[in-house]
Amino acid sequence: MSSNMFLYWGSGSIPCWKAMIALEEKGLAGYPNKKISFSENEHKSEEIVKLNPRGQVPTFKDGDVVVNESNAICFYLERKFPGQGTKLVPTDISEYARVLQRVAEVDTLNSCVVINLVQYSSRTPKDKLDEELLKTKYEDVRTELRRWEDYLAASGGYVAGSNFTMADVFFFPYVAFGVRLGIDISKYPAISAYYDKVKDRPSVKATWPPHWADGPGDSSIMGPV
């Protein structure tokens, strides 16, 4: 079944990781794939651009169907294989609403952590960093993490309840990314317990970014959080 699929992906890309976790959770391990090099600009190659005019990964094919955005890939897989593997979107309407709410809120986490803090810290020369602006960005991240800490403390173990759902597919890569960049999650006990549990999940272990084994990330970026 998965032999008709093909995924272009890049190591360490949160969008790619989300799609790969969803594929594993739906029991589709073994799908053909190609890891591209961002440093070699392979995501802009003709091979990918002919499928994805934006020149981005993940780029995904399932037979004649092409789906490129990571969110779309995840929900496509759940729609096509509702009874296979992990049920990532519940049928109960109140549980469904909670999962969709948390999925949507991950966009705020992305804006707060990746766009506002990580990109500013990593792309701005050290002598050009605005320390007051950095303090504001760090506090924004702390505020967001406290919100997710409260969610997890009250949820029953996973982001949207007692079961692993699409909300976890979307949320966990950001937690792992933050840990790699120096967040001391011991300050957030519920997030810490969640991280320890989910990092050992088979779907996560099977898709862990391979280049992370080469060494730690720049822990100075998120350390103050």
Order of alpha helices (4+ residues) and beta strands (2+ residues): beta-alpha-beta-alpha-beta-beta-alpha-alpha-alpha-alpha-alpha-alpha-alpha
